[in-house]
């Protein structure tokens, strides 16, 4: 059987090779079983649907589990990482360790999350003190203090508040207010009138009703409560900015003196809120959407205090339902997983416990993961790839035909100053003040949320610590921060499924890690939002007016390209909302190609699994987004997420690249063909 797999893989790849490109003049052939080519479905043509061509055999062999929203490379790597975290949790829970040590906290948190018998026995009891505090609200004057307290335990009714870098002075921490208050997360769920959205809204009202019945409201009262909460959230949605409008950093930067908040926003609610957080010395803060916060005053006055108590209760119970007894947990799962994402079965309890422990104590777990589970030289290899991408990025900027020398010089300065944090932090956060025990799961969550909020409050008015990380080394993801002008690539990004125990070849490394990770994140520094920040992370338009106009003409092409893609039925990608990610995808793969061309793999025309270097690069990029998602989850993602669905992150990008056309012989009339006049080339 194994021999047949190897033989058929080599034959398939050979057919692909000879059909799609000329024979290289110099060839070094490596014939070995290769997981990458086993993903290929030759019933699809690369020039018709490259995403399915590169991935569909894997999809056929790995259907989405009933407990998952999707399957693919992210889930595969998550499973690998979770297996390691599970061992860390179990070993910590069995060890005889010192109280207050990292292992004691990890082990006891894991045990508390696994103890479902105790959760059933306690039912709503662990949350009762918080429910009583809400019930004791007697007037609208009490509401700011109550909402301020809810924020300290991780619940954010009405709006979001945080302290972080000031966009125009990135070395200084300042308070920020941001629109919020929507249980469905995105305003279009409340405003759209298509059948899918209306059904979700109907299910949402039923969900709220059931939750209140579990809190012992009678049916009639619970029905009235759920309808009122929907109306409150609809009123908030009506005054909320759209996802597209929120992409304007200048529109979101509105610095207000705290002494003028009542004058500007029409209520003393905000001064009372800051006072409840002991932020009396805060002289100003950024009110990101002033129109939203000004509209809150009439909304606050429109509803009774009992309505607001129910609204606060709903926010509290919804946020903590998954830490309560099975009645609350099951109902929360049904709506947020089954209705919104199509998931019909729960994960095994250990997997849920592992995920929760990692979310809560990932900083502590990461220290063990780094020592015991990472491949050797992970940090060094990631740094090498990142610097190679930076080098080709500089070459591309210098060669741009649409950008002036003045703006190029500033772009090169910004590129050179991008801080690359790779692998894991040199200094870990101090969590010694957090107390964890094995008996009170929900109380552990409360304490951790309080610790995180108080830690954030302590940043008020302080210099920004630019050594801090926003992800754990065991997180398979990455990010760019415009205020820090940095990219963060956690260690587990080195993992390539199917190549465990060895370093993948350069086509894989540059197709996945070079292009879709380092290249992608660096490009965020030059996308429609990131390009508005200078080399120091300050909101400061450093472009000439003519260059900005040319850039926006190019980004408009990518908006139009993705807006034309139909995802489900009549549902289209939100081209404006996703443009930053689409720009980053295109720029990332462009740089990945150029960096790959500098490797010996490419220069020596090394054939692996029957694939030419460039075939292998593109199929590796397809592998980077090998994700199959349920229709329900796909629709939810389009509604709420600034990333395009995986299929279009692949097909949309490669259909703009001349190397793809050459490698797979794409001609006019092919589905993957785009006329040269509308192909997007930015960076």
N, C-alpha and C positions, 0 to 999 in steps of 0.2 A: 504493500500500500504506500509506504513512504517513498519507495523508488518511483512509483507511478505519479505521485504528487510532484516530485522533483522534475521528472521527465516532462509532464504536461505543463509545468510552470515555465520551463526553458523553451518549449515549443511555442507557447503563447507569446512569451516575450520576444522570441525571434521573429514571429509573424509581425508583431507590433513594430519591431525595429526596422525590418526591411520594408514595411509598408509605409512608414511615416518619415523616413529620412534617408539621405545618402549614406553609404557605408563610410565610416571615418577612415582617413588615410593611415592613421596609426591607432591600433587597437590593442589594449591589454584586457583579456577576458577573464572574469572571475565567474565561474559557474558553481553556484551553491544554492541551496534552498533559500528562498528570499521571501519573507512575509509580505513585502510591499506589493509584489506582482500578484500575489494571491488575492488581493483586494479587487483586482481589475475584473470588470464584467465586459467581455468583448462583444456581447450582444448590443451594447451601446457603442457608438462611434465617438472618438475623442473630439471630432470637429462638429458633433451635433449636441452632445451633453457631456461635457468633460467631467463634471462632478460625479455623475452616475457611472461613467466609464471607469473612473479611478477608484470608486468605492463600493459599487453595488454588490459585488460578490461577498464582501464582508457583511453588508447589510442583510443579504439573504441568509447568511449563516448565523447571524446574531440578531434575532428579532428583539424588539424592545420588550423588556420584562414588564409584567403587569404592575410592578411597584415603581416603575421609572417613567419619567417624562420623555426620555431620549436614550439613545445608545450611540457609542462611537468612541473616538479617541479620548475625549474628556472623561467619560465614564470609566473607560478601561484604565486610564492613569489614576483616576480617583480610587478605583478598587485596589490598585497596587499600593497607593499611599495609605489607604484606609487599613489594609492588612498590616502595615507597619505600625500605624497608630493604635490599632487594636492590641497588638502585642505590647506596646508601650503602656497602654491602659491596664491590661490584665496583669502584667508584671508589676506595675506600680500598686495595683489593688491587693496583690498577694504578698507584697514585701512588708517586712517589719521595719518601717521607716520612721524617721524623726518627725514629730508634729511640726507643721509649718514648712517642711521641705517641699520641693517641687513634686517629688514622687507621691508624697502624702496627699497633696492637693489633687493631682491627676487621678490617683487611685480612688480617693474618696468621692470625687465628683462622678467618676464613672460608675461606682457602686450605687450612688444615690439615683443616677439616671436609669439604672437597670432594675431598681427595686419597685416593680410595678404593683406588688402586693401592698406596699406601704402607700403608694399613690392612690390606690383604690380606697384604702382605709381612711386616708386624709380627705379625699374628695376636694371640696372647695376651701377647706379649712386654711391651708397655707396662704390663701389670698384674702381671707376674711378681714384682716386688719386694714388692708388697702381699700377694700370695698366699703368698710365702715367709714373711713376717712372721706370717701366720696359722698356717702349718704349723709354725712354731717354738714355738707355744704348747705348754707341757709339762704344765700343771696348771690347775685351776680358779683358783688364786691368780694366774695370769698373765692371766686373762680380763678383769678390769677394765681393765688397761692396754691390752690389745688392742682392746677395744671403745671405749675413750677415743680411741685413735688413729683407728679407723674413723670416728668422729664428726668428726674434724678434716678428713676428706676427703669429707664429705657422705653417709656411710653410717650408718644408725641401727639397729643390731640391738637387739632387746628393748624399747627405749623411745626417747622423744624428749627432748632436752635443749636448752634455750635460755636466754638471759639477756635479759630485757625488763622492762617496767614491772611493779611490784608492784601487784596489783589494789586493795589497800587503801592504797597510798601511791604514786600513779601518777607522781610526780616522781622516783622512785628505781628503779634497775634491780636486779633480783634474779634468781637462778637458778630455773629451773622444771624439774621432771621430769613427763613425761606418758606414759601407757600407749602401747604400740606393739608392734613386733615381728611384725606380721602382713603377710605378702607379698601377701595378697589385700585388705588395707586395711581391712576391716570384719569384725567378729566374726561377723556372721550368715552369712557364707559358710562358716564352719566349723561352725555350730550348726544351721542350717536343714536340713530333710530333703526339700524339694520336688525334683522331677525336674531342674529347671533348675539349681539350686544343686549338686546331687550331680554333675551332668555337668561343671560348671565345676571342682569339686574334683578330679574324676577327671583332667580335662585338666591341671590344675595340677600334680598329681603326675607326670604324664608329662613335662610341661615341665621340671620340676626334674631328672628323670632324664636327659633329653637334654642339659641344660646340663652335668651332671657327666660325662656321656660325652664331651662336647667338651673337658672338662678331663682326659681320659684315665683316668677311672675305668672299670673293666670293667662290663659290663651288670649283673651280679648285684649288685655293690657299689653301683652307681648306683641300682638299684631300692631297695635297703635304705636308702640315704641319703635318697632322696626321701620314702620313707614315714616315716622318723624325723623329718625336717624338718616334714612335715605334722603329725605327732603333737605336736612341740614347739609349733608355731603353734596347734594346737587347744587345747593346755593353756593357752596365753596367752589365747586367745579366751574360754575358760571363765571366766577371772578378770577379763576386761575389762568395763568399763561399756558399756552400749548407747549408740547415738547420742543417744537421747532423754535418758538420764541425764547425759550430758556437757553438756547445756544448762543445768546448774545451777552458776552461778559460785561460790556459797557452798559447794556440795559439792566443788568443785574447788580451793578455797582452804584448804590445810592447811600452815601455816608450821611448819617443823621446824628446830630447832637442829642444825647439822651434828654437834655433839658427841653428839647423841642418836640419830643415824640408825641405828646398830647396834642400840640398844635397841628403837627403834620398828619397824625393818624386819627385824631378825633376822640381819643379816650386816654385815661390814665392807666389803662390795663397794663401797658408795657413797663411803665415805671414801677408799678406794683410787682410785676413779674421779676424784674431785675433785683428789686429789694428782697424778694423771697429767696433769691440765689446769693444774697450778700454781695451783689455786684454794684453797690451804691457808688463806688468810685469810678465806674465805667463812664467815660465822658462822651463816647459816641459808639455807634455800631452800624453795620451795613444792613439796611433793610432792602433785601434783594428785589422784591416785587411790591413797591409802595402801594400800587392800586389794589392789590389783594389785601394788604393789611389795613388800608383805609376802609375797604368794604366790609371788614370784619365787624366794625362798630355797629352798623345797622343789623347785621346778621346776629350778633350777640343779643341785641335788644328785641329781635323778632321772636325769640323762643323763650319759654318759661325756664325757671331754674331747675324744675324737675326734668325738662327736656335735656338740659345741659348735664345734669347728673347722669342721666341715662347714656348720653353720648360719651362721657368720660368713662363710665362703667364699661361700655362697649369696647372702647379703645384698650382698656386695661385687660379685660377678659380675652379679647381677640389676640392680643400680644402674648398672653401667658397660657392660652388654652392647651398648647402642646406639652406643658409641664404639669398638667392636672390629671384627674382621673379619666378613664377611658371614654365616658360620655362626652366630655368636653373635647378630648383629643380626637375622637372619631368624627364629631361634627365639624371640627376645624379642618380635619383631613379631607372630609367629603367635599367641602366647598373649595378650599384653596388648592387641593390636589386633583380631585376627580372632576369637578365642574370646570375649573379654570385650565387644568392641564391634562385631563383624560386618564389620570392614574387611578387604577381600581384596587390595587393591593398596597398595603403598608410594607415598608422595609422591615427586615428582621430587627428585633429590638436592639441587638448588639450594634447594628449599623447606625441606627438612630442615635444610640448612646455615644458611639465613637464620634459621629459628626457633631453632636452637641458638646462633647468634651473638647474636641478640637476647636470649635467656635469659641468656647469660653476660655480655654487655657492653652490656645495654640502657641503662645509665646513660650510656655514652659515645655510643651511637647516638642516644639521645634528644636530646642537645645539638645534633646535626646536624639531626635531624628537626624540632625546634622552629624552627630558623633557616630551613630551606629548604622545608618541606612543609606548614606549617600555614596555614590561611586567615587573612587579616588580622583583627585584633580578636577572635581566638578566646577569649583569656583574659577579656576584658571582657564578651563575650556570655555566657559560662558564668557569670561572677560575677553578672551582671544576673539571669539566670534563677534562680540559687540564692537570691539575696536576695529575689526575688519569692515564691519558695516559702516561705522563712522567714517572710515577712510574713503570708501567709495561714495558715501553721501557728499563729502566735501568735493570730490571730483565732479559729481553731477551738478552741484550748485555752481561751480566755476564754469561749467559748460552750458548752463541754461541760456537759451536764445531769447527768452521773454523777460528776463530780469536785468535791471540796470546794475552796473558795477557798484554803485553806492549801496544798494540793498543787498547785493551778494556779499559784500564785505561784512555787513552786520549779521547776515545769516550764518556766515562761517564762524563768526565770533560766538554766536549763540550755540551752534553745533559743537564747537570745541569745549564750551563750558557745560554741556549736558553732563550731569553726574550720573555715572552708571553704577547702581547698586546691584550686585549680582550675588546669588547664592544665599547668603544669610547675613544678618547684621553683625558688626564687630562688637556691639554692646547691646545687651538685651534689656527690655523694660523690667523695672523692679516691681514685682507683684507680691512682695513679702507682706504687705499690709492686708492682703486678701485672706480671709478665713473661710475654709471649706470643710464641711463634714459629710459623712456618708449617709445621713438620715433625712436631710431636708433638701430635696432636689430644687424645688422652687425657690427656697430661701437662698440657696447657693447662687441661683441666677440673679435674684434681687441684689445680693451683696456685690456680685461682679459688675452689675449695671451701675450701682452706686459708686463703686470704686472707679469705673471708667469715667463717669460723669464728673466726679470730684477731681479726678486727674485733669480732665479737660478744663474745668473752672480755674484750676491753678495756673493755667497758661495765660489767663487774661492779662493783657498789657506786658507780657514777657516776650523776650526775643524768641524767634522760631528756632527750634532744634532741628536742623536739617540732616542730622544723623538718624532720625527716627524713621522706621519702616511702617508702611501701612498694610503689609502682607506678611504671612509666615513662610518660612522656607519650604514647607510641605504643601503650599498652595499652588495648584497648577493654573497659573494665570500670571499676568504682568500688568504694569500700568506706567503711564507718564503723568507727572504732576507739573502743570504749567507754573505754579507758584514756586516750586522748588527747582524747576528746570532740571528734572531728573527722571531717569527710567529705573524701575525696580523689576528685576527678573529673579524670582525665587528659584532655589536650587533644583526643585523637582521638575523644572522645565527641561532638564537634561534628559529626562526619561523619554524613550521612544518605544512604544509597545512592539514586542516581537524582537527587540534587539537588547533585551536585558542581559546584563553580564558582559557587554562589550560596547565599545564606543561606536556609534553608527557612522556610516560613510558620510563624506562631505555633502553629497547631494541631499541626503536626509537632513543633516545638520543645518544646511543653509536654506533648504526649502521650508523647514519647520521652525527651527530656532532663529536662524538668521533672518529670514523673510517675514514670517508671520509673527515673530516675537520682537527681536531687536529692531528690525527695520520698521515694523508697524509702530512700535512705541516711540522711536525717534521721530517718525513722521508726524506723530501727534503734536510735536513741538512746532510743526509747520502746517497744521491743518487749519480749517476755517476759524477755530477758537484759539488753538495753541499759538498760531502765528501772530496773535495780538499781544503776546507777552514777550518781553525782551530777554536778554541773556541772564539777567538777574532774577527773573521770575515776576517782574512787575508788569501790570497791564499798561502797555505803552506802545502805541503803534509805531514801529520803527521802519515802516516801508515808505517809499515814495508813493504819492497818490497814483501815478501812472502804473507802477508795478502792482499795487493793490487792485486796481481796476482789471488788469490782465489776469491776475490770480483769480479773482472772483468770476471772471468769464469762464475760466477753466473749471472751477468748482461747480459752476452752474451746469456744465455738461455732465458732471457725475451725478448731480441731483436729478437731472432729466433721465439719465440712463437707469438709475435704480428706481425711480418713481414709475417707470414703465413696466417693471417686473410684477407679474401677478403671482401671489403666493398661494392663496386659496380662494376658490370661487371668484368673487370680484374684489378681494382684498389685495391691495397693493402695498409694497414697501413704502414707508414714509421717507422719501428721498431727502427732504430737508433735514429731518431729525437724525438720519443715519449718515449724513454726508461726512462727518468727521471720521467715523470708523471706516467708511468706504475709501476716503482719501488715504487713510493710514494703511489700509490693506494694499492699495495700489502702489503706494510709495514703498511699502515694506518689501513686496515681492520684486519690484524694480531693483532695489538695493541688494536683495538676496541673490538675484541673478548675477549682478555685477561682481559681488564678492565671491560667488561660487566660481566665476570664470577665472579667478586668480588662483584657484586651488590646483594641485597636481591631478586630482581626480578629473577635472575638466580638461586641463591642458594635455594630459596623456590619453584622453579619450577612453578612460577605464569603463568597461562594460560590466555591469553587475546585474545578475538575473536576466541578462539579455537586453537590458535597457541602456541606451546611450546616456551620457551624462545629463543632457538637457531634458530628455524624456523623464529620466529619474528625478530630476529636480522638480518638474511640474507635477508629476504624480505624487511626489512627496508633499508638495504644497496642497494638493487635493487631500492627502492624508491628514494634513494639519487641521482641516475642517471636516473630517469624516464624522459627521453628526447626523443621525436620523431622529427626527422629533415627531411626536404625536401631533395630529392636526390641531387639537385643542391647545396644546402647549405652543405650537407654532403661531396660532392666532393671538394668543396672549402675549407672546414675544413681540410680534409686530405692533401690537397696541401699546406696549409699555417699554420697549427696549430700544436703545440707540444703535444696536448692532443689527445688520441685515441677517436674514437666515443663512445657514451655512452654505447651501447650494449656490446662493448668489454671491457669497464672499469668495467663492472659487470661480464660477463661470463669469461673473461680472468683472473680476480682475483680469483673468487670463485673456479675455476677449479684447482687451485693450493693448496687449503686449505683442510686438512684432516677433519676438523669439518663439512665442507660442504658435503663431501662424506658420513659422518656418519649421518648427519641430513636428507639428502634426498635420502639415500640408492643408491648412484651412484656406478655403477658396470662397469667393463670392457665391452666395446661394446656400452655404452651410449655415446651420442654426447658430454656430459660435462666431460667425463672421459679423463684424461691424465695419461699416464704411469708414475709410481713413479720416474723413472729415469730422466724424463724431467720436473717434477713439480718443480717450482721455489720456493725456500725458502731462503731469504736473511737475513732479520732482524727478 
